[in-house]
Amino acid sequence: MKRKNYAGFYDWEFELICTRQRHDVKLWKKLATKYGGPILDICCGTGRITQELAKMGFEITALDNSPEMLEILEKKKLPKVQTVLADMRDFSLDRKFKFAFISYSSFQQLLSLEDQAKCLNTIKRHLTDDGVLGIDINPHVLEGSDVQEKEISYIADFPARNSRVTMFTSHKIDLKNQIKHWEDTYVEIYPDGRKNEFINRESLKGCNRDDMQLLFEKCGYNIIDVFGDFDGGEMTEDSWNMVWVVS
Ligand SMILES: C[S@@+](CC[C@H](N)C(=O)[O-])C[C@H]1O[C@@H](n2cnc3c(N)ncnc32)[C@H](O)[C@@H]1O
């Protein structure tokens, strides 16, 4: 997927607005320690989690379908990290992993059950016999109004680019297909008045607990745990997350 402009904003924006999600790092560290390497970070993006696991000494393969996101990860020059440009639905690597994971709702970028099953089957082929997969799902994707007209999400300085960014967000929920489509417009202004404007579109599929359980079972996985938060707490109706640990 082309993320030409957005990739350069990802790490900065994540720090700025993802105050809850950033606590996921501790869970991935804990699971990596429990299940061991080599590790496969699927939809690794700019390596937000990979970089933390690399510091712990793990050997990591970081996979994403965006060359722009991978380029940023590669510039971090992390030890024992290999990047792979590939689609999570269909990749073929010449090694197997003791632990694979998909963080931050990225699995929900697969918008059909068929694609989700394809992805889980592909991952299964890349796990060792005792290999474990972790997936963090956002169970609240379809909540909120069906249509949200364009509104300001934030205005913030971006010191590394010497610019000020206004981000406008809007969304539509496609209830029939259980998909939320976002359209985010970034307007970046430099001190001399120059302007850089681009749009980033994201779509996520709503996933509920029963569907996920069925999907895992159909794809030959055993459920080890379902956590409702990044501390390993129980999943309830009010939980912010739904983290699956399967083998
Ligand atoms: C929200 S970012 C998450 C990045 C990182 N895992 C994190 O937690 O910060 C989602 C990532 O999924 C990648 N992605 C989306 N669809 C993909 C696909 N079909 N195959 C591989 N990567 C994909 C995007 O390029 C993007 O880097």
The ligand as a Tripos MOL2 file, in Angstrom:
@<TRIPOS>MOLECULE
LIG
   27    29     1     0     0
SMALL
NO_CHARGES

@<TRIPOS>ATOM
      1 C1         -1.4280    0.8900   12.0950 C.3       1 LIG1
      2 S1          0.0690    0.4660   11.2760 S.3       1 LIG1
      3 C2          0.7970   -0.5150   12.5470 C.3       1 LIG1
      4 C3          2.2840   -0.4550   12.5400 C.3       1 LIG1
      5 C4          2.9630   -1.1530   13.7210 C.3       1 LIG1
      6 N1          2.6730   -2.5650   13.7680 N.3       1 LIG1
      7 C5          2.5530   -0.5080   15.0400 C.2       1 LIG1
      8 O1          1.9420   -1.2000   15.8740 O.co2     1 LIG1
      9 O2          2.8280    0.6700   15.2490 O.co2     1 LIG1
     10 C6         -0.5370   -0.7440   10.1180 C.3       1 LIG1
     11 C7          0.5320   -1.2800    9.1690 C.3       1 LIG1
     12 O3         -0.0460   -2.3680    8.4260 O.3       1 LIG1
     13 C8          0.4920   -2.3490    7.1170 C.3       1 LIG1
     14 N2         -0.3950   -3.1390    6.2460 N.ar      1 LIG1
     15 C9         -1.6800   -2.8650    5.9030 C.ar      1 LIG1
     16 N3         -2.1830   -3.8320    5.1170 N.ar      1 LIG1
     17 C10        -1.1820   -4.7540    4.9680 C.ar      1 LIG1
     18 C11        -1.0870   -5.9870    4.2770 C.ar      1 LIG1
     19 N4         -2.1310   -6.4820    3.5670 N.pl3     1 LIG1
     20 N5          0.0720   -6.6800    4.3500 N.ar      1 LIG1
     21 C12         1.1290   -6.2000    5.0440 C.ar      1 LIG1
     22 N6          1.0980   -5.0220    5.7240 N.ar      1 LIG1
     23 C13        -0.0450   -4.3130    5.6910 C.ar      1 LIG1
     24 C14         0.5460   -0.8510    6.7910 C.3       1 LIG1
     25 O4          1.4350   -0.5750    5.7330 O.3       1 LIG1
     26 C15         1.0090   -0.2680    8.1230 C.3       1 LIG1
     27 O5          2.4090   -0.1650    8.1720 O.3       1 LIG1
@<TRIPOS>BOND
     1     1     2 1
     2     2     3 1
     3     2    10 1
     4     3     4 1
     5     4     5 1
     6     5     6 1
     7     5     7 1
     8     7     8 2
     9     7     9 1
    10    10    11 1
    11    11    12 1
    12    11    26 1
    13    12    13 1
    14    13    14 1
    15    13    24 1
    16    14    15 ar
    17    14    23 ar
    18    15    16 ar
    19    16    17 ar
    20    17    18 ar
    21    17    23 ar
    22    18    19 1
    23    18    20 ar
    24    20    21 ar
    25    21    22 ar
    26    22    23 ar
    27    24    25 1
    28    24    26 1
    29    26    27 1
@<TRIPOS>SUBSTRUCTURE
     1 LIG1         1 GROUP 0 **** ****
